[in-house]
């Protein structure tokens, strides 16, 4: 077996304060105070963790030099780990629902949400991304995505085992929580990959309720961790590298996957 170490993933299920970046980063800092430096490899926050899922980008959008990005940089350095979560980001004349993968040295990668939530008219406020992001962390290859992306398996198809863990950050409403739970399992099974889904709780500024149901699933589709609905929680889950490689070796379904080309 490889010498690649197991991956420690800290999932943060939390309420979000509507359209208030300063209040949210202050609240998150307090929640993360119990996470000691070097105790985890990556901290995963919900979608639009600075504001909640708002279409009021004119009011809340920040640049990549804004308060929330600066907070991510400082927190990653303090905790000696990566931090992932999405924010409302303005770049030139466009707004994006942008996931940021921040490293402890201050470097980062970004992924702009590809599938914009039509039922919430997200496509009228934000511009869609067209490039998948795969980052490397301690020998692991990780593909971070955003909320509605979960419904579209072609975008996340794990061709040639190009990643080992999918991460979804979300503001997924309680009324569709059944779909959330089932789709996380489906993505894990079909991609022979760990899947981490982090969702918020509480009501947003539009009165939409969120139950959380943050979950970590192994490549067999078995739940490793499920955060209790409606409760705030900061939990660190360990993903086994050897277990993943052993399962892929014994059940190499990826070798029989259909070949296709995605047309943007």
Beta strands, then each sheet from edge to edge (+ up, - down):
strand 1: 7-13
strand 2: 42-44
strand 3: 82-91
strand 4: 94-102
strand 5: 108-112
strand 6: 135-137
strand 7: 140-146
strand 8: 165-170
strand 9: 194-199
strand 10: 201-203
strand 11: 209-211
strand 12: 215-217
strand 13: 223-226
strand 14: 233-239
sheet 1: 5+ 4- 3+ 2+ 1+ 14-
sheet 2: 6+ 7- 8- 9- 12+ 13-
sheet 3: 10+ 11-
end
